[in-house]
Amino acid sequence: MDRKDYYPLIKLGYCESNRDAAPPVKGYIYQNLVAIDALLENDTKEVIIEYGEDVVVIKDTGKYCLVQAKYYSSGITTNLQKEVYRELYADYLKMTAIKEYEVSAVLDCFNNGIPLGVPSDTDAEDWIKDNAACSTIDNLLKIKELDYKKDERVSCIIKSFGNDLKWEKFKEKYSIITRPELYSFMNELSRKLCNEFKPYYESLLFNNLNREAKESILFGIAYKIMLQRYNYAMKSGTSHKGVIEKKSISRIDFINIVKQNIQTDINCIIKMSIEAWVSSVYNEIIESNRVMQSWQEKCLEYLCNNTKNWLGNMCRTTEGQISLINTISAEKEITELDWNGRDELERIGEINRLYERFKVFLKVLWKIILNIIDYKMVAASKDSIKESDSMLQIETYIESTESRYICIRFEDDYIQKSVITGGVNPTSPKWDRWNVYERMYKYKPHKWYMAGDTSIHGWHTYSYSPAEIIDKDIPESVNPAVIEDRDNSFYYECLECIKVDRGDWKINEDCRKCIFNEKCVKDV
């Protein structure tokens, strides 16, 4: 960042060494999306995230744009509008207290489709004059000496540096942008990213991915870049200049980082595809389940991050890729010889076909983990859970001694060797079901989590063929008490009692009473 750009930004951060509080999950996702959108504007020079304001955009002309990025799922209230207006006005005053820098202010928000205009002069004037009783100062640095809460700081700045001329100028610079819902905003940005980087990837292996895969990967790269800057916390003794450097990125650097990520080999492309899928599943859950408890939203965010790390590391290698494919695919078993014998385009095509089944796998896994956290932890512990907690580490639930497929091990289950497939239902083509069942007969997990097929459940043995289970010409489920060879038997779990669709994620099922119970609830 140019030296001349630092000075007004440092003043912006004088009154808050750290931002006051972390916003809800959807709020900070939205904030990162706004920052990405700004970086895709040709006249953007630099973007700073979560310093002084939610987002600060520096234009090539030297103009500063202060952005409050807000996600209001139930619509913005008058009090919230007032709060945002006053904060932006106070920040405008901070940046223009000594020199008239060119500064604009924007409320960039999702307002649930409700039209939102700038306030009338009468309302705005009432808002900026509604100041708490506080001291006035002649130097911004002095506010650090005052033990003020956020609104008191805002009042102090408005009373100390505001005047009619400043307010008239601010009114001209204040605007409101309303956006579509999160999922639509993400899709819009994904398309913009694909168009922005098309000239760079047309000659690369990356170009052989389908449009949806390209968009998902590019969005994942861009979001990760912003998340790294968002998550940087100001440490004691760190200069404001040092914090700005950590929280800012130029458009040029942003473009170069994305370009470096897509100029890569087949294994890295597959890894990035899988990581992008994880983000897509997470985003879909968050957008389609607007009513969740705060701990559920937070745990889903942590599960998303940890899953990307786990699957990203696993899918760097052909062995890991094969393990994932043989867990969720509806195709015949893939061997290392088969996979290595395929060219890069065939591998990309195989991976691209797996997304819908991957989504089933991941939703089931995450929902079961959330259920375990719910019944194992008291409310206070859930609210304070950390990303590093073992219950949020995917590896906690993986049987590491099995490499042919992703073998699941839930501590509270009566069986310790299970598989979550990509879902099979009675209307699936017979060959799809045959391929899945044939692999399971070879691997012999002791429980099949088969989301989608509620027609079969209970104990069965590996003594009859996959053909019999496909045609549903199988014996009644076996009484487990009479099974002598447990290693040659399996439990078929239909997962009817685990809900993962729109609106279902606010509900917690007690797995101890259903899927971890040896007697299926359908037989009770």
Secondary structure by P-SEA (a helix, b strand, c coil): ccccccaaaaaaacccccccccccaaaaaaaaaaaaaaaaccccccccccccccbbbbccccbbbbbbcccccccccaaaaaaaaaaaaaaaaaaacccccbbbbbbcccccccccccccaaaaaaaaacccbbbbbccccccccccccaaaaaaaaaaccccaaaaaaaaaacbbbbbccaaaaaaaaaaaaaaaacccccccccccccaaaaaaaaaaaaaaaaaaaaaccccccccaaaaaaaacccaaaaaaaaaaaacccaaaaaaaaaaaaaaaaaaaaaaacccccaaaaaaaaaaaaaaaaaaaaaaccaaaaaaaaaaccccccccaaaaaaccaaaaaaaaaacaaaaaaaaaaaaaaaaaaaaaaccaaaaaacccccccccccccccccccccbbbbbcccccccccccccccccccaaaaaaaaaaaaaaccccccccccccccccccccccaaaaaacccccccccccccccccbbbbbccccccccccccccccccccccccccccccc
